[in-house]
Amino acid sequence: MLRRTIGHLATREWGAAAAAIGEDAAMRPCPAPVRGQPPAAAPGRVVGWAVGGRAWALAALLTLPLAALASGTAAAGPAADGSLRLNQAEVMALDSPGPGHPVVLPDDWHQRGAARPGSARYRLTTTLPATAAPGAWALWSAQWPLHHRLTLNGEVVSDTLDTHEGLQPRPGPRAVAWPASAQRPGRSNEIVLDMHSGLQAGLGELWVGPQAAIEARALAHRRLTVELPRLLNMLAAGSCLFMGVLWARKRDERALGWFALLGGLMSLRNAMVLDPAGHAPVGWSLVTYLGVVAMAALLGGFAQAVTPRPRRWFPPLLGAVCLFSALNGLVAGTDPAALDQARRWGYALLFPVELLSMGLIVGHLRTLPRVQGLAVGATLAATLLAGVHDWLLHRGELPITGLFWMPWTVPAMVLAFGAVLAARLVAALRAMQDSHRRLEQRVAERTAALEAANAAKTRFLAAASHDLRQPLVTIGLLLGVLRDQLTVPAQQRLAAQLDESVGTMEGLLRGLLDLSRLEAGRTVVDWQPVALAPLLRALVDEARTQAERRGLRLRLRVPPGATVRADAVLLEQIVRNLLGNALRYTMQGGVLLAVRRRGTQWWLAVHDTGPGIAPELQASVFEEFVQGGNPHRDPQQGLGLGLAIVRRAATLMGTDVTLRSQPGRGSGFGVALAAADPAPARTTSAGTTAAPALPAPLPPGTRVWVVEDDATVRQALTERLAAWGAQVTPLAQAAAVSQALTGLAATPGRQPQLLITDLRLPDADGLAVARAVAAACGALPTLLITGNTAPAELDRLSDSGLAVLHKPFRDAALREALAALTSHPPAMRPAG
């Protein structure tokens, strides 16, 4: 009962929906029943029976507005553009000479019970206006048979009756121009249309009018029904191609890959079969059928991919159904009848599988946000319903004026899934930005931690080296005093061995001091021309004793006029450390220090015949405390600071240190230096132009104040200075200095002539003591001694302008510093 009611309503409301949309809402007549046509209620029963249920009836109802729009109905009289609508015709058997059955256009063969496929002849008559221009008129219909022969007043106008078609013929829009020779303006014109049809058979309303008006109507209809959905499907195919590219880059997104294939195939299929007026090649109907089978398989693959718990039984079932359907179509081949039978069986099997796929997909949609899940689910369901609708329309079970739905629902489905994908991409981008932000924060925190650790290491080295320097100063000074008093050869040899051990420890601490200075970051490079020959010769002479003691040959090759633009002190540090490193690790053979010209540069290299450096260690030997071949950390081989100092000094001068080494065949370190014009050589602490003589002792009776909190260092300094003839006043701390300054008022002739003060005192700072003494006694030579190598302290001492002697030092270094201080005393800079 419900089925009959829906079918009746569908038929009864058809004319009302068309009249509400078309131009002839007030003028279109209600046709009387014609012979051979069922009564008004019969179409409702036919539709109700054809649709077979509520969903099919709903599909028919939804088709009606689109059908009315596509038919382009207008008034029975002339339209605004001068065209006429023909909706009365006679239909008869093909080649029948007698009168036919009157029908109202559009004529749907399924609704009036005509046999399909089949052939028929339509005869229509119309009177053209007397003012109609010859040759400027045309005929158009939205439902025109593909296989037809059209004659106007007995003259053949269009003939495709025997054209082969790869698809089952179905009516579509077509415009035919009338030749001037066949027109009869002002008189009756007979139009005869012979046609062959497929399952979708019939003839739509005919429009006759000026050719420009008819072509405009045909173009508007084509843009709406062909070009617009084709454009939408091509855009959808492009979106699926983009999804496929994303899947190719991220293969774990299996659902994305399946949907890209599914949506792309459906979009391309829609774009290629949209135009019913075009001819298809042989076998095209089989290709479209196999495409439907492939779409069912891809839908199942997509459903299996999105299911959180894949069903093991589903893939074998899907594969069996799709394989059977495909083989059934291949066996049918291009025979229309056999292929139509294959479609019946294939679609009957594929539709339940597609419903199962939809059920699996719906289960996954619950995991999506509500709006996204509803959008994807609705468009997928609409596409599945559209497939059923289009199949019924293709079978001729729905009115021929209907439009195919899948060209409209597939782009909507792709758009909905694209929106979900876009939302995921946006969420992924946000997550990536958050992750990047967190990573940057972690990197900043880690960098700060590393900087803090490095600062702590520097402070530790400074503090440790200070504490080690104190006893070394005492040992070195007292050892100098002791050697002056020893006369027995055996005792002198023991003192020499002791002196060598103290020298080794001083070398280690000197490396820490040099590294701390370079790490301070405020070393100013003093660019000047430096003659290499005297500098390198002095350094080689300095290292020759060590080479001879180890039985090594030490050679120097340097052109006499080689001059470079460099900082003499930094260059001396580089060469001294490279030489010391080479001599320390070479057991036999020798070391070569060579200079040669390379274009605008001088290449300075140190080669040795040592054990070489393994390739995996060559990148790390320039780091602090890294030593190759010294697993037991023998202090005689240093601390592993020499090459670190070399790299930092070279970096300050804008050059790099290169390393070429092969295990068992020695190593070579090189530095490229810019060539400069020859200039007077710069004397360095190693002595470059000539070996410097020892400084003269202090003038006898020089009054020296020694401020040192360490009793042993204070005593050693006092004895050493006293041995040089100075009058020493030892002071333990700043409070003692204040008392001594107060006592100067009673003995004005006892003001100090030289001040030696430690930087770190228990109750004050050595700089503060120096300023207090200068304020009371006037400017006087001042020497700061310190074992602190912290970068900040080195900067502060450099800013003070005072002479600084770093612990540990020997009596020779102290004597040289005092001689330089008394001859050219530096001025103290204001505090702050």
GUZATI-374825 format. One record per residue (C-alpha): x negated, y negated, z; residue in one letter. Coordinates in steps of 0.02 Angstrom, whole numbers, padded with zeros to 5 digits, always signed. Layout:
N
XYZa...
This chain:
832
+00000+00000+00000m-00140-00122+00046l-00232-00081-00115r-00078-00118-00221r-00046-00280-00127t-00225-00344-00155i-00218-00298-00338g-00050-00387-00358h-00115-00543-00274l-00271-00540-00382a-00167-00536-00541t-00037-00661-00482r-00166-00789-00425e-00275-00775-00580w-00177-00903-00680g-00162-01022-00532a-00351-01022-00499a-00390-01051-00682a-00260-01190-00695a-00329-01277-00540a-00504-01284-00613i-00471-01308-00800g-00419-01463-00894e-00246-01393-00938d-00176-01383-00761a-00016-01474-00815a-00003-01421-00997m-00050-01236-01010r+00108-01135-01051p+00149-00973-00965c+00147-00841-01104p+00294-00725-01125a+00267-00538-01119p+00209-00466-01284v+00230-00296-01359r+00104-00170-01295g+00062-00270-01139q+00109-00208-00963p+00226-00311-00855p+00156-00440-00735a+00142-00318-00591a+00051-00188-00695a-00117-00280-00699p-00110-00291-00510g-00087-00105-00496r-00223-00075-00623v-00345-00190-00532v-00297-00116-00365g-00325+00058-00432w-00488+00010-00519a-00569-00071-00371v-00527+00077-00262g-00531-00016-00097g-00546-00179-00004r-00724-00220-00059a-00684-00201-00244w-00529-00311-00227a-00634-00442-00137l-00761-00436-00279a-00621-00464-00404a-00552-00611-00307l-00725-00692-00293l-00749-00672-00480t-00594-00774-00524l-00662-00952-00495p-00823-00914-00587l-00724-00836-00728a-00613-00988-00742a-00765-01103-00743l-00852-00997-00874a-00699-00990-00987s-00698-01179-01003g-00507-01192-01014t-00427-01352-01076a-00260-01418-01132a-00163-01336-01274a-00173-01498-01371g-00332-01584-01429p-00460-01611-01291a-00548-01774-01260a-00688-01723-01378d-00565-01679-01519g-00581-01489-01501s-00431-01371-01500l-00405-01217-01391r-00333-01061-01474l-00252-00939-01353n-00124-00848-01464q-00180-00705-01577a-00129-00542-01655e-00231-00385-01626v-00224-00230-01735m-00328-00084-01787a-00482-00123-01891l-00444-00139-02078d-00257-00132-02042s-00160-00232-02173p+00000-00245-02074g+00051-00361-01931p-00026-00332-01761g+00024-00349-01580h+00029-00527-01513p-00091-00558-01367v-00138-00706-01259v-00322-00752-01254l-00426-00709-01160p-00383-00530-01207d-00455-00398-01090d-00440-00223-01164w-00450-00140-00994h-00302-00239-00927q-00190-00194-01075r-00247-00014-01079g-00339-00014-01245a-00465+00122-01281a-00647+00082-01245r-00767+00085-01334p-00671+00044-01490g-00640-00070-01638s-00506-00199-01674a-00457-00345-01784r-00396-00513-01720y-00298-00632-01831r-00270-00814-01781l-00203-00965-01872t-00234-01148-01838t-00201-01311-01926t-00351-01428-01940l-00320-01615-01935p-00309-01695-02106a-00451-01810-02054t-00569-01666-02015a-00735-01695-02101a-00786-01548-02213p-00931-01447-02146g-00933-01532-01975a-00823-01407-01881w-00865-01250-01783a-00790-01109-01679l-00846-01058-01503w-00794-00934-01369s-00869-00889-01200a-00822-00705-01229q-00868-00666-01409w-00906-00488-01470p-01086-00454-01512l-01040-00340-01659h-00917-00439-01766h-00870-00501-01938r-00787-00673-01946l-00692-00734-02099t-00611-00904-02123l-00477-00912-02259n-00551-00755-02336g-00734-00815-02336e-00859-00722-02225v-00935-00844-02101v-01033-00727-01984s-01068-00540-01998d-01159-00435-01865t-01038-00289-01868l-01167-00157-01913d-01316-00228-01815t-01401-00101-01702h-01404-00146-01517e-01513-00066-01384g-01387-00109-01246l-01203-00067-01241q-01119-00212-01333p-01033-00336-01221r-00949-00503-01260p-01045-00662-01234g-01043-00848-01280p-01069-00890-01464r-01038-01039-01578a-01013-01018-01766v-01017-01164-01888a-00889-01168-02028w-00943-01197-02207p-00857-01339-02294a-00799-01226-02433s-00692-01121-02315a-00603-01263-02223q-00426-01325-02264r-00401-01492-02177p-00218-01531-02144g-00161-01355-02186r-00151-01187-02102s-00318-01095-02084n-00326-00907-02054e-00461-00838-01943i-00493-00650-01948v-00615-00568-01826l-00666-00386-01843d-00761-00313-01694m-00840-00160-01615h-00845-00154-01425s-00922-00059-01282g-00846-00027-01111l-00834-00214-01080q-00715-00259-01221a-00604-00405-01267g-00601-00581-01334l-00601-00745-01241g-00515-00907-01283e-00572-00986-01446l-00617-01169-01466w-00611-01255-01635v-00673-01432-01658g-00805-01549-01725p-00973-01463-01731q-01056-01588-01614a-00920-01565-01483a-00924-01375-01498i-01114-01370-01485e-01109-01483-01331a-00981-01367-01251r-01085-01214-01294a-01244-01297-01229l-01161-01345-01064a-01096-01168-01042h-01267-01093-01084r-01357-01207-00961r-01238-01154-00823l-01228-00967-00857t-01397-00928-00937v-01533-01059-00916e-01499-01107-00734l-01495-00928-00665p-01644-00883-00776r-01741-01029-00704l-01694-00977-00527l-01750-00799-00561n-01915-00854-00636m-01946-00961-00482l-01903-00811-00375a-02025-00704-00476a-02160-00836-00447g-02124-00831-00261s-02140-00642-00263c-02304-00658-00356l-02367-00771-00216f-02309-00643-00088m-02402-00509-00185g-02561-00613-00180v-02542-00631+00008l-02516-00444+00025w-02671-00410-00081a-02772-00514+00043r-02689-00435+00196k-02651-00254+00156r-02582-00213+00327d-02426-00317+00284e-02343-00170+00197r-02167-00243+00207a-02228-00399+00117l-02300-00294-00025g-02142-00190-00045w-02031-00344-00048f-02144-00432-00173a-02125-00284-00292l-01938-00270-00262l-01897-00454-00280g-02015-00476-00428g-01940-00329-00524l-01761-00385-00490m-01799-00565-00539s-01886-00518-00702l-01747-00396-00747r-01616-00531-00719n-01714-00658-00822a-01728-00538-00969m-01547-00476-00979v-01457-00638-00942l-01422-00689-01122d-01282-00576-01189p-01290-00658-01359a-01466-00594-01394g-01505-00425-01471h-01603-00294-01371a-01729-00173-01448p-01698+00013-01462v-01711+00099-01293g-01686-00060-01194w-01532+00013-01108s-01640+00158-01045l-01771+00035-00984v-01643-00063-00884t-01575+00097-00809y-01749+00153-00755l-01774-00021-00684g-01621+00005-00573v-01694+00170-00513v-01859+00084-00476a-01769-00054-00379m-01683+00077-00271a-01851+00158-00236a-01931-00009-00191l-01784-00052-00078l-01810+00112+00014g-01997+00079+00028g-01963-00094+00098f-01840-00020+00224a-01966+00111+00279q-02101-00022+00296a-02000-00137+00408v-01932+00002+00519t-02023+00004+00688p-02002+00193+00695r-02005+00260+00515p-01888+00404+00477r-01987+00555+00418r-01839+00627+00324w-01804+00468+00226f-01954+00462+00105p-01925+00641+00040p-01740+00605+00017l-01775+00441-00071l-01906+00519-00183g-01795+00665-00232a-01646+00554-00275v-01749+00430-00375c-01843+00567-00467l-01683+00658-00513f-01601+00497-00572s-01751+00448-00677a-01767+00620-00757l-01581+00621-00793n-01598+00457-00886g-01753+00514-00981l-01662+00672-01037v-01517+00565-01099a-01637+00455-01199g-01563+00319-01307t-01398+00407-01342d-01265+00286-01274p-01140+00420-01221a-01270+00530-01135a-01352+00381-01051l-01183+00321-00989d-01155+00491-00910q-01329+00484-00833a-01285+00315-00758r-01130+00387-00677r-01227+00524-00592w-01378+00417-00553g-01283+00272-00476y-01173+00391-00376a-01332+00460-00295l-01427+00296-00281l-01290+00196-00197f-01283+00302-00035p-01473+00297-00025v-01468+00108-00043e-01340+00101+00097l-01459+00202+00206l-01599+00081+00162s-01488-00065+00211m-01451+00019+00376g-01637+00035+00414l-01666-00146+00365i-01523-00208+00474v-01602-00120+00622g-01762-00219+00593h-01670-00384+00569l-01623-00381+00753r-01805-00416+00794t-01804-00578+00693l-01737-00744+00755p-01549-00749+00740r-01537-00872+00595v-01675-00787+00497q-01604-00614+00526g-01430-00669+00472l-01497-00754+00316a-01600-00605+00259v-01464-00480+00303g-01327-00581+00218a-01426-00605+00057t-01477-00421+00051l-01297-00368+00078a-01238-00493-00052a-01366-00425-00176t-01307-00247-00145l-01125-00301-00165l-01173-00397-00321a-01250-00239-00392g-01086-00147-00368v-00989-00293-00442h-01103-00303-00594d-01087-00116-00622w-00899-00129-00620l-00908-00279-00736l-01022-00185-00852h-00901-00037-00850r-00759-00154-00897g-00666-00126-00735e-00664-00313-00699l-00603-00456-00810p-00716-00496-00956i-00715-00678-00905t-00815-00634-00749g-00999-00674-00727l-01137-00560-00665f-01181-00598-00485w-01356-00527-00463m-01441-00670-00558p-01374-00784-00420w-01395-00672-00266t-01573-00612-00301v-01649-00789-00294p-01551-00817-00134a-01621-00656-00062m-01799-00704-00111v-01770-00878-00040l-01710-00806+00126a-01858-00689+00141f-01973-00829+00085g-01903-00936+00225a-01945-00797+00349v-02118-00783+00273l-02141-00972+00281a-02088-00970+00463a-02215-00833+00497r-02350-00930+00405l-02311-01086+00504v-02314-00985+00665a-02478-00905+00610a-02552-01075+00568l-02499-01142+00736r-02571-00989+00822a-02731-01010+00721m-02740-01194+00768q-02711-01149+00950d-02841-01013+00937s-02961-01134+00852h-02928-01262+00987r-02958-01132+01122r-03114-01073+01032l-03179-01250+01021e-03143-01272+01205q-03233-01109+01245r-03379-01160+01134v-03385-01328+01222a-03379-01242+01390e-03511-01117+01337r-03618-01256+01266t-03602-01353+01428a-03645-01195+01525a-03797-01165+01414l-03851-01345+01433e-03829-01331+01620a-03927-01168+01620a-04063-01247+01515n-04070-01397+01632a-04076-01280+01780a-04217-01184+01697k-04311-01347+01666t-04285-01401+01845r-04341-01231+01907f-04497-01236+01800l-04534-01412+01859a-04509-01368+02041a-04604-01203+02028a-04748-01282+01933s-04755-01424+02062h-04768-01302+02205d-04902-01204+02112l-04999-01359+02064r-05026-01416+02243q-05144-01275+02296p-05227-01276+02124l-05272-01458+02146v-05350-01418+02314t-05443-01268+02245i-05506-01362+02094g-05567-01514+02192l-05647-01413+02331l-05725-01297+02202l-05808-01447+02122g-05875-01504+02289v-05933-01326+02329l-06026-01302+02165r-06122-01463+02197d-06185-01388+02362q-06227-01210+02302l-06407-01169+02258t-06410-00978+02268v-06383-00901+02093p-06271-00762+02157a-06159-00888+02243q-06156-00996+02087q-06098-00844+01984r-05957-00812+02107l-05908-00995+02098a-05909-00984+01907a-05791-00833+01911q-05679-00925+02032l-05683-01077+01919d-05632-00970+01769e-05483-00898+01863s-05428-01070+01917v-05447-01129+01737g-05332-00989+01677t-05198-01040+01800m-05219-01222+01753e-05197-01176+01569g-05034-01087+01607l-04966-01235+01704l-05028-01355+01570r-04920-01262+01445g-04768-01288+01557l-04810-01471+01569l-04829-01491+01380d-04664-01401+01349l-04574-01508+01477s-04639-01666+01396r-04577-01611+01225l-04408-01557+01294e-04383-01729+01371a-04328-01789+01198g-04402-01962+01216r-04575-01931+01145t-04617-02072+01025v-04720-02016+00876v-04871-02129+00852d-04894-02122+00663w-05070-02164+00606q-05205-02100+00488p-05299-01956+00572v-05462-01890+00502a-05453-01701+00512l-05638-01657+00505a-05693-01734+00673p-05533-01682+00761l-05541-01502+00705l-05729-01490+00733r-05708-01547+00914a-05568-01421+00943l-05670-01280+00865v-05820-01325+00974d-05705-01323+01125e-05641-01149+01080a-05810-01077+01026r-05858-01021+01200t-05699-00917+01214q-05730-00842+01041a-05910-00795+01082e-05858-00718+01247r-05736-00605+01152r-05862-00567+01015g-05762-00654+00878l-05816-00763+00732r-05736-00936+00732l-05753-01029+00567r-05695-01200+00507l-05666-01255+00328r-05612-01435+00308v-05652-01561+00169p-05748-01710+00240p-05624-01841+00184g-05463-01752+00232a-05349-01880+00315t-05166-01856+00362v-05027-01965+00426r-04983-01892+00596a-04981-01916+00782d-05156-01873+00842a-05099-01807+01011v-04961-01696+00939l-05077-01634+00802l-05208-01591+00933e-05077-01493+01031q-05028-01396+00875i-05206-01348+00827v-05263-01310+01004r-05117-01193+01035n-05134-01106+00867l-05319-01078+00896l-05291-01018+01074g-05152-00901+01018n-05260-00827+00879a-05412-00802+00993l-05307-00728+01131r-05232-00587+01025y-05378-00549+00908t-05483-00403+00969m-05610-00394+00828q-05652-00490+00673g-05626-00676+00684g-05520-00831+00665v-05523-00956+00522l-05461-01136+00533l-05446-01200+00354a-05381-01356+00268v-05343-01371+00082r-05252-01495-00029r-05078-01461-00098r-05019-01604-00205g-04980-01750-00090t-05004-01645+00066q-05143-01564+00164w-05110-01384+00214w-05183-01339+00384l-05186-01152+00422a-05253-01037+00558v-05288-00857+00504h-05338-00714+00616d-05379-00529+00600t-05270-00480+00747g-05138-00343+00758p-05007-00444+00663g-04825-00472+00706i-04684-00351+00664a-04552-00425+00544p-04413-00408+00672e-04512-00512+00797l-04570-00652+00682q-04414-00758+00708a-04425-00748+00898s-04609-00782+00929v-04576-00969+00925f-04459-00956+01075e-04513-00988+01253e-04589-00845+01354f-04586-00725+01205v-04747-00626+01182q-04788-00485+01064g-04909-00350+01119g-04904-00401+01302n-04773-00288+01382p-04856-00298+01552h-04859-00489+01550r-05047-00503+01572d-05077-00683+01629p-05241-00685+01535q-05134-00686+01376q-05032-00836+01428g-04849-00861+01462l-04785-00862+01283g-04770-01052+01274l-04902-01095+01145g-04799-01065+00987l-04645-01145+01066a-04749-01303+01095i-04816-01292+00917v-04640-01285+00843r-04576-01431+00947r-04726-01539+00908a-04711-01500+00722a-04526-01540+00725t-04562-01710+00803l-04680-01746+00658m-04550-01693+00530g-04633-01533+00471t-04614-01345+00492d-04729-01208+00549v-04739-01060+00429t-04787-00884+00476l-04854-00746+00366r-04899-00587+00454s-04917-00402+00418q-04939-00275+00558p-05118-00214+00562g-05183-00349+00445r-05174-00509+00547g-05069-00666+00546s-05073-00839+00472g-04989-00997+00536f-04980-01152+00427g-04923-01334+00439v-04901-01456+00294a-04954-01636+00333l-04934-01790+00224a-05097-01855+00152a-05155-02029+00202a-05293-02149+00153d-05456-02123+00250p-05469-02227+00410a-05572-02227+00568p-05539-02069+00664a-05436-02076+00824r-05519-02012+00979t-05412-01887+01076t-05429-01799+01239s-05526-01663+01151a-05649-01791+01085g-05641-01815+00897t-05777-01931+00834t-05899-01879+00968a-05897-01783+01128a-05860-01911+01264p-05981-01931+01408a-05920-01904+01585l-05851-02062+01667p-05966-02152+01786a-05929-02133+01971p-05833-02265+02064l-05933-02414+02118p-06008-02377+02289p-05899-02434+02432g-05737-02443+02329t-05593-02448+02451r-05467-02314+02400v-05301-02274+02481w-05245-02094+02455v-05060-02063+02493v-05024-01875+02489e-04907-01776+02601d-04995-01608+02571d-05136-01599+02698a-05250-01486+02595t-05233-01591+02437v-05259-01750+02541r-05415-01677+02620q-05484-01616+02453a-05457-01788+02372l-05538-01873+02520t-05693-01764+02511e-05708-01779+02323r-05692-01969+02324l-05807-01985+02472a-05937-01882+02379a-05927-02013+02241w-05964-02149+02367g-05789-02217+02395a-05718-02277+02561q-05560-02172+02575v-05410-02208+02685t-05301-02051+02687p-05114-02082+02719l-04984-01944+02739a-04823-02035+02694q-04741-02201+02657a-04720-02246+02841a-04909-02235+02863a-04929-02351+02713v-04813-02478+02794s-04914-02473+02955q-05077-02493+02858a-05005-02643+02765l-04954-02721+02931t-05129-02696+03001g-05207-02788+02853l-05154-02954+02930a-05286-02930+03066a-05422-02872+02945t-05392-02965+02781p-05555-02900+02704g-05495-02720+02708r-05366-02728+02566q-05371-02575+02453p-05456-02591+02284q-05379-02430+02213l-05219-02337+02255l-05193-02151+02224i-05021-02091+02275t-04919-01935+02251d-04752-01962+02166l-04650-01855+02284r-04667-01902+02467l-04558-01843+02611p-04493-02017+02655d-04509-02117+02494a-04550-02117+02310d-04729-02144+02248g-04669-02285+02133l-04592-02373+02283a-04755-02356+02378v-04851-02429+02230a-04732-02577+02219r-04745-02607+02408a-04936-02607+02403v-04937-02722+02250a-04819-02842+02336a-04932-02852+02488a-05104-02845+02407c-05074-02904+02231g-05095-02806+02070a-05225-02668+02089l-05266-02508+01991p-05144-02372+02036t-05147-02187+01990l-04992-02080+02012l-05022-01895+02034i-04877-01772+02016t-04836-01593+01979g-04657-01631+01928n-04626-01589+01744t-04439-01623+01737a-04395-01721+01578p-04306-01857+01676a-04458-01882+01789e-04575-01888+01640l-04466-02023+01562d-04464-02122+01724r-04652-02113+01741l-04675-02167+01561s-04561-02316+01590d-04659-02371+01746s-04816-02417+01647g-04933-02341+01777l-05071-02215+01744a-05017-02036+01781v-05124-01883+01816l-05031-01718+01814h-05070-01579+01934k-05168-01470+01929p-05323-01566+01881f-05509-01538+01906r-05637-01660+01971d-05691-01700+01792a-05513-01752+01744a-05498-01855+01903l-05664-01939+01869r-05614-01980+01690e-05444-02048+01744a-05522-02159+01877l-05652-02226+01755a-05517-02271+01629a-05410-02347+01767l-05547-02459+01837t-05602-02519+01664s-05427-02551+01593h-05298-02549+01733p-05117-02540+01665p-04988-02663+01729a-04839-02602+01825m-04672-02637+01739r-04526-02709+01839p-04409-02582+01916a-04243-02542+01832g
